[in-house]
Amino acid sequence: MEIAACARKLAMMAEIFARRTGLPAGERELWWIDPEAAVATELAAAQNITRSLALHQTHRGVALRDRLPHVAALFEAGLISEMLVRNIVWRTYLINDPDAMAAVDTELADQITRWGPLSMMKTEQAIDAL
């Protein structure tokens, strides 16, 4: 799958996830499974992939949409790889301050297209340095 198509798919999955899980608690009380599992099952069936893979992709999509919009734009433009996106999402999950997250997103977007090929360790170190 081309990078831009993958980015669009993750964005769509994030939107569906937000729509399905954003219901008030009263509307979910009688659900037999939680909203996250229901959405993951629905997305997995639509794409003919496992529920686990759908859930992982959806979480990446939500992270890109909500926490890393500048990185998401580069991904959608096909300027960075899915592997780099996975690494960025994973390495930034512990940032819980919105201002710090926005600063890291901006700085990453400014730098990552100039990094060139890096080993996994050097990529992680560059992300962590920000």
C-alpha positions in Angstrom: 0.0 0.0 0.0 1.4 3.4 -0.9 2.3 5.7 2.0 -0.4 8.4 1.3 -3.1 5.7 1.1 -1.9 4.2 4.4 -2.0 7.6 6.0 -5.5 8.3 4.7 -6.7 4.9 5.9 -5.3 5.6 9.4 -7.0 9.0 9.5 -10.3 7.3 8.5 -9.9 4.7 11.1 -9.2 7.4 13.8 -12.4 9.2 12.7 -14.5 6.1 12.9 -13.0 5.2 16.3 -13.8 8.7 17.7 -17.3 8.6 16.3 -18.1 5.1 17.7 -16.4 5.5 21.2 -17.6 9.1 21.8 -21.1 8.0 22.9 -22.2 9.0 26.4 -21.8 6.2 29.0 -25.5 5.7 29.3 -25.7 4.6 25.7 -23.0 2.0 26.2 -24.1 0.5 29.5 -25.7 -2.6 27.9 -23.0 -3.3 25.4 -21.5 -6.7 25.8 -18.2 -5.6 24.6 -16.5 -2.2 25.2 -16.6 0.4 22.4 -12.9 -0.1 21.6 -13.4 -3.8 20.9 -16.6 -3.1 18.9 -14.8 -0.5 16.7 -11.8 -2.7 16.2 -14.0 -5.6 15.2 -15.9 -3.5 12.7 -12.7 -2.0 11.2 -11.1 -5.4 11.0 -14.0 -6.9 9.2 -14.1 -4.0 6.7 -10.5 -4.4 5.8 -10.2 -8.2 6.1 -7.5 -7.9 8.8 -7.2 -9.2 12.4 -8.9 -7.2 15.2 -5.5 -6.7 16.8 -4.0 -5.2 13.6 -7.0 -3.0 13.2 -6.7 -1.8 16.8 -3.0 -1.0 16.4 -3.6 0.9 13.2 -6.5 2.8 14.8 -4.4 3.8 17.8 -1.7 5.1 15.4 -4.3 7.0 13.4 -5.7 8.6 16.6 -2.2 9.5 17.8 -1.4 11.1 14.4 -4.7 13.0 14.3 -4.8 14.2 17.9 -1.1 14.4 19.0 1.0 14.6 15.9 -0.9 16.6 13.2 2.3 18.0 11.6 3.9 14.5 11.4 0.5 13.2 10.0 0.6 15.8 7.2 4.1 14.6 6.2 2.9 11.0 6.3 -0.1 11.7 4.2 2.1 13.5 1.7 4.2 10.4 1.4 7.3 12.1 2.8 8.0 9.7 5.6 7.5 5.9 6.0 5.0 4.0 8.1 7.9 2.5 10.1 9.1 6.0 11.0 5.5 6.9 12.0 5.3 3.9 14.2 8.5 4.8 15.9 7.5 8.4 16.4 4.1 7.4 17.8 5.6 4.9 20.2 8.5 7.1 21.4 6.2 10.1 22.1 3.4 8.3 24.0 4.7 9.4 27.4 4.5 13.1 26.6 1.4 14.2 28.4 1.7 18.0 28.4 -0.2 19.4 25.4 2.2 22.3 24.9 5.3 20.0 25.0 3.5 17.5 22.6 2.8 20.3 20.2 6.4 21.5 20.3 7.7 18.0 19.7 5.3 17.5 16.8 6.4 20.8 15.2 10.1 20.1 15.7 9.8 16.5 14.4 8.0 17.8 11.3 10.8 20.3 10.7 13.6 17.8 11.1 12.5 14.2 10.1 12.5 14.8 6.3 16.2 15.8 6.6 17.4 12.8 8.7 18.0 10.5 5.8 18.4 6.8 6.4 19.1 6.0 10.1 19.4 2.8 12.0 16.5 2.0 14.4 18.7 2.9 17.3 19.7 6.3 15.8 16.1 7.0 14.8 15.0 6.4 18.4 17.8 8.5 19.8 16.9 11.4 17.4 13.2 11.2 18.4 14.1 11.0 22.1 16.4 13.9 21.9 13.5 16.2 20.9 
